[in-house]
């Protein structure tokens, strides 16, 4: 998309929905949700049903969902039904990482936010807990490609708790954990001493710290604040239940074939991840997608409980940069 120099860029301050604004003001728990899985990760129209289901999971645990997206150049924290429908059903919805936010705002563009963009906008709006599927990380063959997800550096300087099922299993998991350590991002295994493998309950890699309740996670969050210093994320690695994981042997077989095909066809850079994920879904007869959705549901439910434990212990106020949606004008030609 080209940028129009005459366009006046919208304020970069996130626009809070009335529900999210009220929740933050009254110190009720809020959970940030990314929108890329809705716009780009699932087939239509199932994506819209899943989006509503994830928000309902948050509400059923007593928290407020805050699905995040950029619409017409404005970062939105919390979407109403029409906005959620638009994100799910508009094929022109872009995919926005943290680096894309400024161009998108300047161009008045609309897009679904990735982990990095969602974490950044959520933290700026005063949210503390974020649920997603799996994080990005260090890619295989890093020595040759130098390919690393923007998620890692962004999390190293953003004070938010991210509940995830580890990192995508197509990545170099040991290298990703080493990178998180280098960047100073703490990792907690939720009910496990092994780092989850996204589709799999365990990647085989150990984690240094294990927590077993939302209250224990909230205690670590409070300790982070008490220590002060530079902001960095807290990763809560929540494994998919063993009964719901993708068959490990099938996973390894399909992934090995996909990696070999990737190399034979010379697929590189940003094209690698979507290619491998598509091959995993197709090669497992859709089982990889179902394991992914099971992981996301579990992460969202856990994040809501963590947000509740956090809100009960630490009263919060919304960040000063965040602002409320302006009241609608009487003139129907004047849009928000």
C-alpha positions in Angstrom: 0.0 0.0 0.0 1.4 3.4 -0.9 1.4 6.2 1.6 -0.4 9.4 0.8 1.7 12.3 2.0 -1.4 14.5 2.3 -3.1 12.1 4.7 -3.1 13.3 8.3 -2.1 10.3 10.3 -4.4 9.2 13.2 -3.2 9.4 16.7 -1.1 6.4 17.6 -3.0 6.1 21.0 -5.0 2.8 21.2 -8.7 3.3 21.1 -10.3 1.4 24.0 -13.8 -0.1 23.6 -16.2 1.1 26.3 -16.2 -2.5 27.8 -12.4 -2.6 28.0 -12.2 1.0 29.3 -14.7 0.3 32.1 -12.9 -2.9 33.0 -9.6 -1.2 33.4 -11.2 1.7 35.3 -12.9 -0.6 37.8 -9.8 -3.0 38.1 -11.5 -6.0 36.5 -9.4 -8.6 34.7 -8.8 -8.1 30.9 -7.2 -10.5 28.4 -5.6 -9.3 25.2 -6.3 -11.5 22.1 -4.5 -11.3 18.8 -6.4 -11.0 15.5 -4.1 -12.7 13.0 -5.4 -16.1 13.9 -8.9 -14.8 13.0 -8.0 -13.1 9.7 -5.2 -15.3 8.4 -5.0 -18.5 10.5 -8.3 -20.2 10.0 -10.7 -20.9 7.1 -13.8 -18.7 6.7 -16.5 -18.8 8.1 -15.1 -21.0 10.9 -12.7 -18.2 11.9 -15.6 -16.0 13.0 -17.1 -18.7 15.1 -13.7 -19.4 16.8 -13.2 -15.7 17.4 -16.5 -15.5 19.3 -15.8 -18.7 21.1 -12.5 -17.4 22.4 -14.1 -14.2 23.7 -16.8 -16.3 25.4 -14.1 -18.3 27.1 -12.6 -15.2 28.6 -16.0 -13.9 29.7 -17.0 -17.3 31.3 -13.9 -17.0 33.5 -15.0 -13.5 34.7 -12.6 -11.5 32.6 -13.1 -9.1 29.7 -11.8 -10.0 26.2 -9.8 -7.4 24.3 -9.3 -8.6 20.7 -6.8 -6.2 19.1 -6.7 -5.0 15.5 -6.0 -1.9 13.4 -9.0 -0.5 11.6 -8.8 2.4 9.2 -5.5 3.5 10.7 -6.6 3.3 14.4 -5.4 0.7 16.9 -8.5 -0.9 18.5 -8.4 -2.5 21.9 -11.6 -4.5 22.1 -13.8 -5.0 19.1 -17.6 -4.9 18.8 -19.5 -7.5 16.7 -19.3 -5.5 13.5 -15.6 -4.9 13.9 -14.9 -8.6 14.7 -17.0 -9.6 11.6 -14.9 -7.3 9.5 -11.6 -8.7 10.7 -12.8 -12.2 10.1 -14.4 -11.8 6.7 -12.6 -9.0 4.9 -10.0 -10.7 2.5 -8.1 -7.4 2.2 -7.3 -7.4 5.9 -3.5 -7.0 6.1 -1.2 -8.8 8.5 0.5 -6.3 10.8 3.6 -6.9 12.9 5.0 -4.3 15.3 7.1 -2.8 12.5 4.0 -2.3 10.3 2.0 -0.3 12.8 3.4 3.2 11.9 2.9 2.7 8.2 -0.5 1.3 8.7 -1.6 4.2 10.9 -0.2 6.8 8.4 -1.9 5.1 5.5 -5.2 4.6 7.3 -4.9 0.9 6.7 -6.7 -2.0 8.3 -5.0 -5.2 9.5 -4.9 -8.0 12.0 -2.2 -7.9 14.6 0.5 -10.5 15.1 2.0 -11.4 18.5 4.5 -8.6 18.4 2.0 -5.9 17.4 -0.7 -7.2 19.8 1.8 -7.3 22.8 3.0 -3.8 22.0 -0.5 -2.3 21.7 -1.9 -4.2 24.7 0.9 -3.1 27.0 0.6 0.5 25.8 -3.1 0.4 26.7 -2.4 -0.8 30.2 -3.3 -4.5 29.7 -1.0 -7.0 31.5 -2.1 -10.5 30.2 -2.1 -11.7 26.6 -3.2 -15.1 25.2 -2.0 -16.6 21.9 -1.3 -19.9 20.3 2.4 -20.2 19.8 5.2 -17.7 19.7 7.6 -17.1 16.8 11.2 -17.8 17.4 14.6 -18.7 15.8 14.2 -20.5 12.5 16.0 -23.7 11.6 19.2 -23.0 9.6 19.6 -19.7 11.4 23.3 -19.7 10.8 22.6 -19.5 7.1 19.4 -17.4 7.0 19.7 -15.2 10.1 15.9 -15.6 10.3 14.4 -14.8 13.7 10.9 -13.7 14.6 10.3 -10.1 15.7 8.3 -11.5 18.6 11.5 -12.2 20.6 13.0 -8.7 20.6 9.6 -7.1 21.2 8.9 -9.3 24.2 12.3 -8.4 25.6 11.2 -4.8 26.0 7.5 -5.1 26.7 6.1 -5.7 30.2 3.3 -8.2 29.5 2.5 -11.8 30.5 2.0 -14.0 27.4 0.3 -17.3 27.8 1.2 -19.6 24.9 1.8 -23.3 24.0 5.5 -22.7 23.5 6.8 -21.8 20.1 5.8 -23.3 16.7 7.4 -26.7 16.4 8.6 -25.9 12.9 11.2 -23.6 14.6 14.5 -24.3 16.3 13.2 -24.7 19.8 16.5 -25.0 21.7 17.9 -22.0 19.9 14.7 -20.0 20.6 14.9 -20.8 24.4 18.6 -19.8 24.3 17.6 -16.5 22.6 14.9 -15.8 25.2 17.5 -16.4 27.9 19.9 -14.0 26.2 17.2 -11.3 25.9 16.2 -11.7 29.6 12.7 -13.0 29.0 11.6 -15.3 31.8 9.8 -18.6 30.9 7.5 -20.5 33.3 6.2 -24.0 32.6 2.6 -24.2 33.7 2.3 -27.5 35.4 5.3 -28.9 33.5 9.0 -29.0 33.7 9.3 -29.4 29.9 8.8 -26.6 27.3 5.7 -27.3 25.3 6.0 -28.1 21.6 2.9 -26.2 20.3 1.1 -29.1 18.6 2.9 -31.4 21.1 2.7 -31.6 24.9 6.5 -31.4 25.2 9.3 -30.3 22.9 11.7 -32.3 25.1 13.5 -29.2 26.2 13.5 -28.4 30.0 12.2 -25.2 31.6 13.9 -23.8 34.7 10.8 -22.8 36.6 7.4 -24.5 37.0 4.2 -22.9 38.4 0.9 -24.7 39.1 -1.7 -22.0 39.8 -2.7 -18.6 38.4 -1.9 -17.2 41.8 1.7 -18.3 41.4 1.9 -16.6 38.0 0.5 -13.4 39.5 3.1 -13.6 42.3 5.9 -13.7 39.7 4.3 -10.7 37.9 4.3 -8.8 41.2 7.9 -9.7 41.8 8.8 -8.5 38.4 7.3 -5.1 39.2 9.0 -5.0 42.6 12.4 -5.6 41.0 12.0 -2.7 38.6 14.4 -2.2 35.8 13.7 -2.6 32.1 10.4 -4.0 31.1 10.3 -7.5 29.7 7.7 -10.1 29.1 6.9 -13.1 31.2 6.2 -16.2 29.1 3.8 -18.8 30.6 4.2 -22.0 28.6 1.0 -23.9 28.8 1.1 -27.4 27.2 -1.7 -28.9 25.2 -3.1 -31.9 27.1 -1.5 -35.2 26.1 -4.8 -36.6 25.0 -5.3 -33.7 22.6 -1.8 -33.3 21.1 -0.9 -34.2 17.6 0.5 -37.7 17.3 4.2 -37.1 17.8 5.3 -39.7 15.2 3.0 -38.3 12.6 4.1 -34.8 13.5 7.8 -35.7 13.0 7.2 -37.6 9.8 5.1 -34.8 8.1 7.5 -32.1 9.3 10.5 -33.9 8.0 8.9 -34.3 4.6 7.9 -30.6 4.5 11.3 -29.5 5.5 12.9 -31.6 2.7 10.4 -30.2 0.2 11.1 -26.7 1.3 14.8 -27.1 0.7 14.2 -28.8 -2.7 12.0 -25.9 -3.9 14.3 -23.2 -2.6 11.6 -21.7 -0.3 13.2 -19.2 2.0 12.6 -16.2 4.2 9.0 -15.3 5.2 7.6 -17.9 2.9 8.9 -20.8 5.0 6.6 -20.6 8.0 3.2 -20.5 6.1 4.5 -23.2 3.8 5.4 -25.6 6.6 2.3 -24.9 8.6 0.1 -25.5 5.6 1.9 -28.8 4.9 1.5 -29.9 8.5 -2.3 -29.3 8.4 -2.7 -31.0 5.0 -0.3 -33.9 5.9 -2.1 -34.7 9.1 -5.6 -34.5 7.6 -6.4 -31.4 9.6 -5.3 -32.9 13.0 -2.6 -30.2 13.3 -5.2 -27.5 13.1 -7.4 -29.1 15.7 -4.4 -29.5 18.1 -3.6 -25.8 17.4 -7.2 -24.8 18.3 -7.2 -26.9 21.5 -3.9 -25.2 22.5 -5.4 -21.7 21.9 -8.5 -22.5 23.8 -6.5 -23.7 26.8 -4.2 -20.7 26.7 -7.2 -18.3 26.6 -8.9 -20.0 29.5 -5.7 -19.9 31.6 -5.0 -16.3 30.7 -8.4 -15.3 32.0 -7.7 -17.0 35.3 -4.3 -15.4 35.5 -5.8 -12.0 34.7 -8.3 -12.6 37.5 -5.6 -13.5 40.0 -3.6 -10.4 39.0 -6.5 -8.0 39.2 -7.4 -9.3 42.6 -4.0 -8.6 43.9 -2.9 -5.5 42.1 -5.3 -2.6 41.4 -4.6 -1.0 38.0 -5.5 2.1 36.0 -5.5 2.4 32.2 -2.4 3.8 30.6 -2.6 7.6 29.9 -1.9 7.1 26.2 -5.0 5.0 25.8 -8.2 6.8 25.0 -11.9 5.9 24.8 -13.9 5.6 21.6 -15.5 9.0 20.9 -19.2 9.2 21.1 -20.9 8.8 17.6 -21.8 12.1 15.9 -25.4 12.9 14.8 -24.2 13.5 11.2 -24.3 10.1 9.6 -21.6 11.2 7.1 -19.1 11.8 9.9 -17.4 8.4 10.7 -15.3 7.6 13.7 
